[in-house]
Amino acid sequence: MYARILNALSGNWSKTLSAIFLLALVVRIIFIFTLQGGYYFADEHIYTAAARQLLAQGEFPDDYGRAPLYPLLLAGIYAVIGDGITATRGVQALLGAGLAVLIASLGKRGGNAAVGAVAGILWSLYPMGVFIAGLIYPTTLLTLLLLAGVLSLINRPEARGYGARCALAGLLFGLGALAKPIVLGAIVCVAGWLLWRRGPGRFRLAAVFLLAALAALTPWTVRNAQVYHRLVPIEARTLTEVTPWADAGAAVEQSSPGRALWLKVADMARRFPVEFISFFELYPRRVNLLEQYNRDWAHEHRPNFVRYTSFGSKLVNAVSIVSVSTLYVFALVGMRVLWQARERRRELALLVIMVLSFALGYAAFWGKIRYRIPVDPYIIILSAWGMVHTLGLLAERARRKA
């Protein structure tokens, strides 16, 4: 039975990809039609307002200090199919289904067809991956860009055209940073991964990757310099707007700037281990709007905010704990399998680097489960390795018994 399952998953690859795409799309569309026509998180209004002004006036609002790429996507959606929440969610469902295909392709390229198929199916059904398609939030776009970049890098460095692949990956990572600046850490880590390989050409490949990423960032940096008259690489928001530790108090800031800086660094160092662990939490502990009294307050201040939802905190937490813990267990098995196969260690290193770059970056700020979604595909691929290996062991045991 186990052998038949593996053979079915790795049979006709084009049909497998089509089935994975349809499965992911149908699941997300079903979920979208369970949602109401309003906002579920505060950031949705910010991105929507920026996109509407872009479409109407060709420029961002004066008070918009965030990354530019997602409002640009929303403005494009509004220009083509109209300004509607359901239509936007439908586009994100398509992107989420496309992600399932990319994940399957990455699993196949770095392993085999069975691993790719299992990984694609896991993403298709992964609750957080489905849930994020219903939010007006840049996570799906960011995940797609990074995954396409990693897919470009998973190949033999000596293969023909690998330099062009590195340039494409750098461009995609740079665009990803224009969706969420946390990607800057991943850019540095991936450049280090390219340098890690022994042999000629590694410095050239890392330089090509970094220059392509810089090329993607340059136009927006130049625009910010003209608007703010200072160097603002991506976001104009201050640290106090995005971190809970960056405010030492107005009195301390004025009287002793050096002491204020020390207090900030000390608080960050104290918080860092806890935030790093929180990045891998099993359920969304920090989503305040799962609680009804917070939704009542939000709806009172913004009527287009959804007040009542059928997804209670207990149901969300239970589904998340079961799905995430299962992925983690098999991901550990998958990491062991890839480590034992010495020729797979380079691919394993890239998957782990992607996860850790986000975990370490957000640990300095505020680790939340939704921030992990852009690197969940790599955890899922490792889980697929673990599941396929486990199925193989079960098949071998059944064969021996027979």
PyMOL commands that set and color helices and strands:
alter all, ss='L'
color gray80, all
select helices_A, chain A and resi 2-9+13-32+42-57+69-81+85-110+113-125+127-134+139-153+162-177+183-196+202-228+239-242+250-255+257-278+288-290+292-301+313-340+342-363+369-401
alter helices_A, ss='H'
color red, helices_A
deselect
rebuild
show_as cartoon
